[in-house]
Amino acid sequence: MDETLRRKILEISDILDKAAPPHIAFLEATDPFKLLISVILSAQTTDRQVNIVAQELFSTYPDPHALAKASIDDVKAIIKSTGYYNAKAKNIIGCAAALEARYEGVVPDTMEDLTTLPGVGRKTANCILGGIYGRPAIIVDTHFGRVVRRLGLVSSDDPTKIEHRIAALLPPERHYRFSMTVNWFGRIRCHAKAPECGTCMLAHVCPWEGKTTAVS
């Protein structure tokens, strides 16, 4: 079964790699610190909203040192539109403080170190490992989980189990690109509601029971 799935996921990876843009980035931040904070802020909101908020946040607090000393009320006011702003403000200030105290303001490059930071789970850590440090990384967000389940690559709803399963099926050098192309595909075609199955380039390998009109 694993060999069949490996062949299938490689075919999917090849198709999406050709269809997707060569560079995919949903958040505008490219600096390691700013990307880390942006990913923390992206929970339960849109990337568009994070990108808007990030402009003011980073113009006021451009580095870990500045954000670590920030007033939590001032930070809340800036990030309020992203939702869950009480917890997010506490986490991003705490994250900046931890970077200053433990890593001399440098964003660490291991899963173990990243996930010790306030507000940083495996998804956020993988965004940094893949996007900044070029490491193998499977990023399981809502879009990714939905698509790989519909394609029959996984059956679990648990993000960590999905991450490990996909990582085991794909060569490490494909991990990050696959994460980004699947996420892109989930946003532009395989929507949560009203997916565009009739024009889908993966319809022939998709066993999803909810699939609508197939490609002729």
N, C-alpha and C positions, 0 to 999 in steps of 0.2 A: 504493500500500500504506500509506504513512504517513497519508493522509487517512482510510482505513478504520480504522486503528488509533487515530487521533485521535478519531473518532466513538465508537469502542468504549470508549476510556479515559474519555471524558467521561460516557458512560452509566454506566460502573462507578463513577466518582467521584460522580455524582449519587445512585445507589442507596445506596452506602455512607455518604454524607453524611447521608442521611435516616435510615438504620438505626442509625448509631452515636450514642453519647452526644454532646451538644454540646461537652463538654470531655473530652479524653482525656489522662491523665497516668499513666504506669506507675511513675515514680519520685516520691517525695513531696517531694523538695527543690525549692524554687522560687527560692531565692537563686542568682544566676549562678555563684558560686564553688562552692557546695555541689552544684548540679546538675552542674557540670563534673566534679567529683571523683566523684560518684555514677555518672555515665555511664562513666567510666574503670573504676570498680569492677565495672560490670555485665557486663563481658566474661566469657563462659563461666560465667555463673551466673544465678540468677533475680532479677528485680527485687524480689521479696519479701525475699530474703536481703539484698540491698543496703540496702533500707529499714530492716531491723533493725540492720545493722551501722552504718549512717550515724548513727543516734541516738547511739551511744557515741562514734563518731569525731568528730562535730561538737560534741558537748558538751565534748570534750577539746581539740579543735583547730577553733575556730569560724571562722577566717579564714586567708587565705594566710600572714600573718605567723607565726601560731602553728604551722601545719602545716609550714612551711618549716624551722622550728627543731626539729621533732619527732625523737625517737629512732626510727630505723628499726625497731628491735626492738619497741618499744612499738606502733608502727603495725602491724607484722606480726601481733602478738598480737590486735589489735582486728579486723583484716580477714581473718584466717585462713580463716574459714568461706566466704569468697567464692571461694576457689581461686586458684591462681597468685599467692599473696600476696607472694612475694619480689619478683617483677617489679612487681606493682601497688603495693606499698609504695614501692619506688624511684621509680616513675613519679609517684605522687601527691605525694610530697615534692618531687620535682624540678619538677613542674608548679607547685606553690605557690611554690617558690623563684624560678622563672622569672617568674611573675606579679609577685612582689615586685620583682625586679631590673629587669624590662623594661617593666612596665605599671602600676607603682605600686599593685599589688594588685587592679587592675581586669581583669576577664575581657574580652579583646578581642572585636571584633565583625566580624572578617573571616576568611574561610577561610584566607587566607595567614598571618595572625598566629596563629590558633588552632592550625594544624597544625605550628607550630614548637615547641609545648609538649610536653614529655615525656608519652607515653601518649595523645596526641590524634591520631587519624586523621580521615578525612573523615566517618565516621559520627558520631563524637562531636562534631566541629565543627558538623555540620548540626543535631544536637540543640540545640546552643546558639543557633545562628543562627535557627532556626525557633522554638524554645520560649521563648527569652529576648528576642531582638531582633526577632522578627516578620518575618524575612527569608524569601524563598523557599528551601526546603530539602527535599531528598529524602533521607530517612534509610533506608539500606539495611541492615537487620539480617536475621537468619535468617528471621523470619516474612515480612517484606516480599519478600525475594528469592523465597521459595517460592511465595507467592501470585501475584506478577506473572508468574512463569514458567508456572505452571499455567494462568493466564488467557490465555496466549499473547501477552502484551505484550512480552516479551523472551525471548531464547533463551540468553543468556550467564549464566554462574555468577559472573562477575567483578563485585564490588560497584560499582566505579567505572564500569564500562560500563553497568550497570543504572541507576545514578544518572543518568548523562548521557542515556541513552535515554529514561527516563521524564520527565526534565526537558524534553526536546525535544518530547515529545508533549503535555504539559499546559501551560496558561497558568500563569505564575509564581505568581499569587495562589492557585492551588489546590495548590501543591506541598506545603506543610507539612500541611495538613488531609488530603490524600490519603495522605501518609506515615503519619499517625496512624490513619486509618480502615482502611487496609490492614493495618497491624500489629495493630490491634484485631480485625479479621476473621480474621487468621491464628491468633490466640489462642483465639477463641471458636467458630470454625466450621471453617476450613480448616486443620485440624491436620496436622502432619507424618505422623502415623499415625492411621488411622481418621477422615478428614475427614467432616463431616456433609453430604455432597453431596445427600442426599435432601430436606433442608429448606433448601437453599442459595438465597439470593436472586439469586445470580449464575450459577446452573446453566445458564441459557439462553444465556449468552455465554462459557461455559467449555469449551474444546476439549480439556482434559486427558484423556489416554488412560486414566489411572488412576481417572477419575471413577466413583463407585459409583452406586447407584440415583438416577436423575434425578427431578426434581420432576415430578409428574403434572399 
